[in-house]
Amino acid sequence: MFSNILLAIDGSDASMRAAQHGIALAKSLKAQLTAVVVTIPWATYFSRELAVIVPDILIPEAEYELKQNARAEHSP
């Protein structure tokens, strides 16, 4: 029926639970599983008013990207 399942995850609890179901489905169907990890871009994440009012909370873009990439690599 399905030969390839695309699984999008963002690190949230809901997406991790969905990932477990997607993995189980792929195994039961003997389908290939392709995972995509979705993160919020640095500019979008820090475009809120709080970042403008309290600039010390800002994380340099390179550091933010490193942390997001590390989180993505450790997702199931």
QUIPE-V130882 format. One record per backbone hydrogen bond with DSSP energy under -0.5 kcal/mol. CO is the residue of the C=O (numbers start at 0). NH is the residue of the N-H. E is the energy in kcal/mol with one decimal. If there is no record, write none. Layout:
<<CO & NH & E> <CO & NH & E>>
This chain:
<<2 & 31 & -2.7> <4 & 6 & -0.6> <4 & 33 & -2.9> <5 & 7 & -0.6> <6 & 8 & -0.5> <6 & 35 & -2.8> <8 & 37 & -3.0> <11 & 15 & -2.0> <12 & 16 & -2.2> <13 & 17 & -2.3> <14 & 18 & -2.1> <15 & 19 & -1.8> <16 & 20 & -1.7> <17 & 21 & -2.7> <18 & 22 & -2.8> <19 & 23 & -2.1> <20 & 24 & -2.5> <21 & 25 & -2.5> <22 & 26 & -2.4> <23 & 27 & -2.5> <24 & 28 & -2.0> <25 & 29 & -0.7> <25 & 30 & -2.6> <26 & 29 & -0.7> <31 & 4 & -2.9> <32 & 34 & -0.5> <33 & 6 & -3.3> <35 & 8 & -2.8> <35 & 37 & -0.6> <40 & 44 & -2.7> <41 & 45 & -2.3> <43 & 46 & -1.3> <47 & 50 & -0.7> <47 & 51 & -0.8> <48 & 51 & -0.8> <48 & 52 & -2.6> <49 & 53 & -2.8> <53 & 56 & -1.8> <54 & 57 & -1.6> <59 & 63 & -2.5> <60 & 64 & -2.7> <61 & 65 & -2.2> <62 & 66 & -2.3> <63 & 67 & -2.6> <64 & 68 & -2.7> <65 & 69 & -2.2> <66 & 70 & -2.4> <67 & 71 & -2.4> <68 & 72 & -2.3> <69 & 73 & -1.3> <71 & 74 & -1.1>>
